[in-house]
Every structure is written in structure tokens, then in C-alpha cells.
């Protein structure tokens, strides 16, 4: 009754003659057996004292020969009872596989998967160890019949240790000892694959013993640390160890062979698997309880957080009301401040206006003072000469020479008066242009190139007999509806300023006028390669009466008039870019159709 014997030869002799021979064993095809049973059964008819039986036994596993001589009826009753026990064992094993497998599929808990693989390995080992595998599953496959027990036992040990690490949590409780499990799992995996090519019972037994001892010690250490799952695991594994010890004691003859001792390993493994299933369920329940507790704690924390948020909202609303009151108070203060600033601004603007008016009056007075002073001097001289002539006429002493001298002096005086008054009139006219009164300028349609050439033609005397040159590029066919007089004056003033100020002290220079049309506007760029101007002068160049040649024939109104003409009736913009020593570029951009109410 030991299915793992490798070779078992049966010989029966009667009166020295060989009458029966059977060659069976775990290393031979199952079909060689004369009686289809998981054990090795030899049917024979015996009479008292007429036969001699020889058994030759060879085994790669432990050598155990529990031989029994049965009466036929007793044997069949025993077989029935034995198969009932095996059916109950494997039925329970199958139920645990199905139940835990379904839990694995639905709950997605890895522990159930590890447990199912552990039970599968145990089932394979038990099918081989009990002989039922050879009888019902793999039949005459001698190689698999030889290695199935070792492969199943090793596979079972692998997943038993993986299952324990997951369920007990050895990586956290005993991290150093847990490394031993990793090495033992790797060693068992290598051994299991090596069994497919050759089976070594001694290596299998040694590694199984080391794995079992490590598993027991690991479970014991975790149990001593108070881990609930380790308590159940230790009890379950101890049940298997008790079953193994009973089997060993039966093999050594210290215990009799009966239903319990013959099936002690199966009973121990069944108890182990049932307890481990309970332990796994307890583990899942514990995790669920911890999860529910964590959720309850989370809900409490969320409630506390919500209450804190509500308190924060109340505080924010209170702060908002306080802030609104503070803002209202500050707004009132700012309004009062703004009123004071407006008053101050009005005073400053008035002061600036007075200061600007004073500057303009001073500049106008300065510019008019010279021609009017000259006129006054000439008029006084003319008055004195006329009084002298009246005296001579009254005395009757007027001669022709006296009249000739008077007429000559009078002609010169009138010429001087005419020039002085003309200069004063010109200054007044330019001063009026600062305000850009366009009522006298008609808005007409004209050809831009012809108008610019006319304006340039009036300035030819500026470039005659000098080293200065003028370059003009104006496209043909540009018609504008604007103020030609304004454009002429702007062009003439900018060209004249380039020569007068840019080329001052230089005997050569180039002035360029480049015109381009884009969409509905005209761009006129006046540039020169003269002395340029500083940033301070550039910022003030459009101010009325600002000039760098005060008292040298420059009124300081040219650029101011240009600015007012461009931004006023012409409805455009003017920009100056210049730096000392880099010349000057004035860009004038005006619409083709000037605004009606500029």
C-alpha cells in the first residue's frame, strides 16, 4: 500500500515451480498492473502451505513496503471505504479550489489567487502520492508519473510561501527574514523546472525540509509579534506538520497502520487548507473593516473639514464686511484727496499756462523788438529831418541841395521802415499759423508729386552754388484730396531746417525726400546726414519759439507750425528720430483724403 515504489516484482512459486509473475511499479506503465487499483494488488488463489511468494522492491523515494494478505471480500470492502475517504478529500479540495477561485475572480484579491495556486500544487502532489493520478489522469506516462509528486510538492511550497508573505506581511514584520523566503522561492522554482529533466528525491526532501522549517519559523516570529493572521497560519501549518509526523512514525513502525495514520498527510493538508481559507477570509474581513474604519475616519475628517470651511466662510464674510467698511472709508478719504489733487492740478495747469504764455510773450516781444525798434529809430530820424525842413521853409532858406538831401534820406528811411514792418508782419503771420487757422486754406484734389516739386522748386536757391544736394523720390499718379498749401509749407520748412540747422558749419550734405503710398495714407520721409540733435532738443523741437539760433534770424516757429499743420488740417502724424552726429529723419504720415473737420 505505497504507490510511489519505483519497481515492484511479484513472484509466486508452487512446489518450486514459478506459477505467477507480475512486474509493476511507479516507474512502469499503469496498464502493467494485474488489478486496476491505486495500490499494487496481486490476485491469487492460495491453499495452506502450498505457495512461496517473493517480492523484489526498488524505490527512488523512501522505501516502504506495507504488505497485507487480504481475503477477496475483505479487500473489496476496504477498497470501497478507501475510495470514499479519497473522494471526500479531493471533493473538499475541489470545492475549496472552486470557491476561492470565484472569490479571486470577483474580489480581485491577490491572496485568493495565491491560495488557489497553492491548493493546485497540493492536489497535484496528492494525486501522485496516492496513486490516483496514475489510475485516472496520466495513466501510462511513466516519466510524468515519476516526477509529478516532486513537481506538485515543490509547486505547492512555492505558492505556500508566497501566500504566507502576502497574508502575514513578512516584508513589513520581519523584513530580514523575508529575504530568506525570496531565496527559497527562487530555489524551489529552479528545482521544479529541473525535475522535468531528472528527479532527485534527496534534493527535493532537503529543500522541502528547509522550506518547511523556514515557513514555520517565519509564521512563529510573526505570531509572536501579535499578527492575527500569523496565529491562524501557524496553527494551519502545524496541522500539516502533525500529519507528516504521523506518517513518518507509521513508516518506522512506531505507530500502527490504520485509516488515520495511513491518510495522516492528506488529513493534515486538508485541515491546513481549510484553516488557511478561513485565515484568508479573516484577512479580507480585517482589511474590509480597516477600510470601513478608514472611510469612517475620512468621513469624520471631511465633516470636520466642512465645518472648518463653514467657519472659514463666516470669517471671510466678516472680513469682507470689515473690508467693505474699510474700503468705503478709504474711498471717502481718496475722494477728498482727489478733489484736493484736482484743485492743485488746476493751479498747476494755470501756472503752466501763465508760464507758457509768459515764454511766448517774451519770445514774441524779443522777435518783434528788433524790426519795430529799427522802424521807431527811422521814424524818429525822419521826424527830425522833417522838422528841420519845416524850419527852413518857414525861414525861406530852402535850397535845392537841401531838398535833394531830404528826399534821399526820406527814400532810405521809407525803405528801412518797409523792411522792418514787413519783418514784423511776417512774424505776426507765423505766430498766427501756430494756431493753424485753416479757414483760409481750401481742400482740393491735387497731384502730390507736382505739388512737392513746386515746393522744392521754391527752395532751389538754398542749394545753388553750395555743396548741398537734394534727392527726391516721389511715385507718379498719387492724387490727394487735402490742403496743398499745408503740404508745401511742411516740405519747405523741413528741407530748409535740414540745411539751416543740420548742415550748420559744414560745406556739404545730402537731404532726401522719399514718398510712398500704402492703402489710404501717404508716408513722407525727410532725412539728412547732418549734425543731428540731442535728446533734449528732440523733445522740445515742436515747442513754439524754441530755436537753437535765437537772435540769428530764426523765430522758432517753423517746426511748431509743421506739427500743427500735420496733426491739424492734414489729419496725420509726425515723428523725429535723431542723435548727435547721426543726422535726422522726420517721418510724416498723412491720409490721402484729409479729414473735413480737422
HELIX and SHEET records of a PDB file:
HELIX    1   1 UNK A   30  UNK A   32  5                                   3    
HELIX    2   2 UNK A   72  UNK A  107  1                                  36    
HELIX    3   3 UNK A  110  UNK A  130  1                                  21    
HELIX    4   4 UNK A  132  UNK A  136  1                                   5    
HELIX    5   5 UNK A  142  UNK A  164  1                                  23    
HELIX    6   6 UNK A  165  UNK A  169  3                                   5    
HELIX    7   7 UNK A  170  UNK A  173  1                                   4    
HELIX    8   8 UNK A  175  UNK A  195  1                                  21    
HELIX    9   9 UNK A  201  UNK A  224  1                                  24    
HELIX   10  10 UNK A  228  UNK A  251  1                                  24    
HELIX   11  11 UNK A  259  UNK A  262  1                                   4    
HELIX   12  12 UNK A  264  UNK A  395  1                                 132    
HELIX   13  13 UNK A  400  UNK A  433  1                                  34    
HELIX   14  14 UNK A  438  UNK A  440  5                                   3    
HELIX   15  15 UNK A  448  UNK A  457  1                                  10    
HELIX   16  16 UNK A  460  UNK A  463  1                                   4    
HELIX   17  17 UNK A  484  UNK A  497  1                                  14    
HELIX   18  18 UNK A  498  UNK A  502  3                                   5    
HELIX   19  19 UNK A  535  UNK A  540  1                                   6    
HELIX   20  20 UNK A  558  UNK A  567  1                                  10    
SHEET    1   A 3 UNK A  17  UNK A  24  0                                        
SHEET    2   A 3 UNK A   7  UNK A  14 -1                                        
SHEET    3   A 3 UNK A  52  UNK A  58 -1                                        
SHEET    1   B 2 UNK A 444  UNK A 447  0                                        
SHEET    2   B 2 UNK A 479  UNK A 482 -1                                        
SHEET    1   C 5 UNK A 468  UNK A 473  0                                        
SHEET    2   C 5 UNK A 509  UNK A 518  1                                        
SHEET    3   C 5 UNK A 521  UNK A 528 -1                                        
SHEET    4   C 5 UNK A 584  UNK A 591 -1                                        
SHEET    5   C 5 UNK A 573  UNK A 578 -1                                        
END                                                                             
